[in-house]
Amino acid sequence: MNTNNGKILKELERLYPDAQPALEFRSPYELLVAVILSAQCTDERVNKVTKVLFAEYNTPEKMLTLSQAELEKYIFSCGFYRNKAAHILSASHDILEKYGGEVPPTLEQLKTLAGVGQKTANVVYAVAFGGDAIAVDTHVFRVSNRLGLAHGNTPAKVEAALNEAIPKELWSKAHHYLIYHGRRVCHSQKPDCPACTLKELCEYFNGNK
């Protein structure tokens, strides 16, 4: 683990003081659906799809008036549309039947919903309900390992390492810092190391000088 964790976090906070979710939503339910759709899809594409979808189907009750085939037509461009449609409809049914029509507020309850794994549960828990959690997507995974903020060859291992490396009250903010840095500087194929203000603290950069 990088001994410069504190310095890295301070610089990330300086760089991205207004870091926030890119997905557009107006309720925990809308966020849940958007996060399910975002798997292997850009937030920009999801926002275009949900702008149309949520105009009429923004609650579990309304969503369940759609057949799977009808929902698939709305979300086709997000990819993996059959599985995503099935998960959204199943989760909507469970929200109505098990949780009185409201998205449940705990990690354990969220993970009982179809299509909701650890990452999705962490996002909804942190963003919709103000919980302390770090969701490890591809950006968080890549940037954490490169910086040396956390090492791991699976999202679960990186999440556990980040939880150790970062104070709990900063988990949710750090999640967004790392996403922003991955999108703007620490790109997957060609990280912009010359422009990176973290390079002197970065294990990846210092190992490739």
Secondary structure, 3 states (H helix, E strand, C coil): CCCCHHHHHHHHHHHCCCCCCCCCCCCHHHHHHHHHHCCCCCHHHHHHHHHHHCCCCCCHHHHCCCCHHHHHHHHHHHCCHHHHHHHHHHHHHHHHHHHCCCCCCCHHHHCCCCCCCHHHHHHHHHHHHCCCCCCCCHHHHHHHHHHCCCCCCCHHHHHHHHHHHCCHHHHHHHHHHHHHHHHHCCCCCCCCHHHCCCHHHCHHHHHCC
